[in-house]
Amino acid sequence: MVKSLRNASLLLAAALLGGCVNTPKPMYNWDSYQESVYQYYKVGDTDTERQITALKESIEKSRAKNLLVPPGLHAHLAMLYINTGRPELAMAEFNAEKTAFPESAGFIDFLTSKDKEKFK
């Protein structure tokens, strides 16, 4: 009786552990995106160039892992480019956001049409 109880416990443990092995592949590579957004809004610690570098590295890591960048990353990078006076790079990132997430097109178009002089 004790032996069959022990065997049943081992089988249950093996089944539970076996379920953990088959975890799904993540859809997005969040990497440093959330930290970058936090740093942007954190008072006194808004090194824009460091954030741009971190987001660009995150995009490259996503490509290397064959994962999508998370929603908003390209738009956030575009905003950082606007803040540093690089509207042509900002527009490219806004377009990348619209391509990756077509549902964002209306909002991106609204943002870019509002400040058309920045994108000339």
C-alpha positions as CSV (number, residue, x, y, z in Angstrom):
1,M,0.0,0.0,0.0
2,V,2.8,2.4,0.9
3,K,4.7,1.5,-2.2
4,S,1.7,2.2,-4.5
5,L,1.1,5.5,-2.7
6,R,4.7,6.5,-3.2
7,N,4.5,5.5,-6.9
8,A,1.3,7.5,-7.3
9,S,3.1,10.5,-5.7
10,L,6.0,10.2,-8.1
11,L,3.7,10.0,-11.1
12,L,1.8,13.0,-9.9
13,A,5.0,15.0,-9.4
14,A,6.3,14.0,-12.8
15,A,3.1,15.0,-14.5
16,L,3.1,18.4,-12.7
17,L,6.8,19.0,-13.6
18,G,6.2,17.9,-17.2
19,G,3.5,20.6,-17.6
20,C,6.0,23.2,-16.7
21,V,8.4,22.2,-19.5
22,N,6.0,23.2,-22.3
23,T,5.7,26.9,-21.6
24,P,4.6,29.0,-24.6
25,K,7.1,31.3,-26.4
26,P,6.5,35.0,-25.4
27,M,4.9,37.1,-28.1
28,Y,6.8,40.3,-27.4
29,N,10.4,41.0,-26.2
30,W,9.8,43.6,-23.5
31,D,13.5,43.8,-22.6
32,S,14.3,47.3,-21.3
33,Y,11.1,49.0,-22.7
34,Q,9.3,49.2,-19.4
35,E,12.4,50.5,-17.6
36,S,12.9,53.2,-20.4
37,V,9.3,54.4,-20.0
38,Y,9.8,54.5,-16.2
39,Q,13.0,56.5,-16.6
40,Y,11.3,58.9,-19.0
41,Y,8.7,59.8,-16.4
42,K,11.0,59.7,-13.4
43,V,11.9,63.3,-12.3
44,G,15.5,64.2,-12.6
45,D,16.6,61.1,-14.5
46,T,15.7,61.6,-18.1
47,D,18.8,60.9,-20.1
48,T,17.2,60.8,-23.5
49,E,20.2,59.5,-25.4
50,R,20.5,56.6,-23.0
51,Q,16.9,55.8,-23.4
52,I,17.2,55.9,-27.2
53,T,20.1,53.6,-27.1
54,A,18.3,51.2,-24.8
55,L,15.2,51.1,-27.1
56,K,17.3,50.6,-30.2
57,E,19.1,47.7,-28.5
58,S,15.8,46.3,-27.5
59,I,14.6,46.4,-31.1
60,E,17.8,44.6,-32.2
61,K,17.4,41.9,-29.5
62,S,13.8,41.4,-30.6
63,R,14.9,40.8,-34.1
64,A,17.6,38.4,-33.0
65,K,15.1,36.4,-31.0
66,N,12.5,36.6,-33.8
67,L,10.1,38.3,-31.4
68,L,7.9,41.3,-31.9
69,V,8.6,44.6,-30.2
70,P,5.9,45.5,-27.7
71,P,3.1,47.9,-28.6
72,G,4.2,51.5,-28.2
73,L,8.0,51.0,-28.3
74,H,8.4,52.5,-31.7
75,A,6.1,55.4,-30.8
76,H,8.0,56.0,-27.6
77,L,11.3,56.0,-29.5
78,A,9.7,58.5,-31.9
79,M,8.7,60.8,-29.1
80,L,12.3,60.7,-27.8
81,Y,13.6,61.6,-31.3
82,I,11.2,64.5,-31.3
83,N,12.5,65.7,-28.0
84,T,16.1,65.6,-29.4
85,G,15.2,67.5,-32.5
86,R,15.3,64.6,-35.0
87,P,11.9,64.6,-36.7
88,E,12.9,62.5,-39.7
89,L,13.9,59.6,-37.4
90,A,10.7,60.2,-35.3
91,M,8.5,59.9,-38.5
92,A,10.3,56.6,-39.4
93,E,9.5,55.2,-35.9
94,F,5.9,56.4,-36.1
95,N,5.6,54.6,-39.4
96,A,7.2,51.5,-37.9
97,E,4.6,51.6,-35.1
98,K,1.8,51.9,-37.6
99,T,3.2,49.0,-39.6
100,A,3.6,46.7,-36.6
101,F,0.3,47.7,-35.0
102,P,-2.2,48.9,-37.7
103,E,-4.8,49.6,-34.9
104,S,-2.5,52.4,-33.7
105,A,-2.6,54.3,-37.1
106,G,-5.5,56.6,-36.2
107,F,-3.8,57.8,-33.0
108,I,-0.4,58.1,-34.7
109,D,-1.9,60.1,-37.5
110,F,-3.6,62.3,-35.0
111,L,-0.3,62.9,-33.2
112,T,1.6,63.7,-36.3
113,S,-1.1,65.9,-37.9
114,K,-1.3,67.9,-34.7
115,D,2.3,69.0,-34.9
116,K,3.0,69.0,-38.6
117,E,5.6,71.7,-38.4
118,K,7.8,69.3,-36.3
119,F,7.9,66.8,-39.1
120,K,8.9,69.0,-42.0
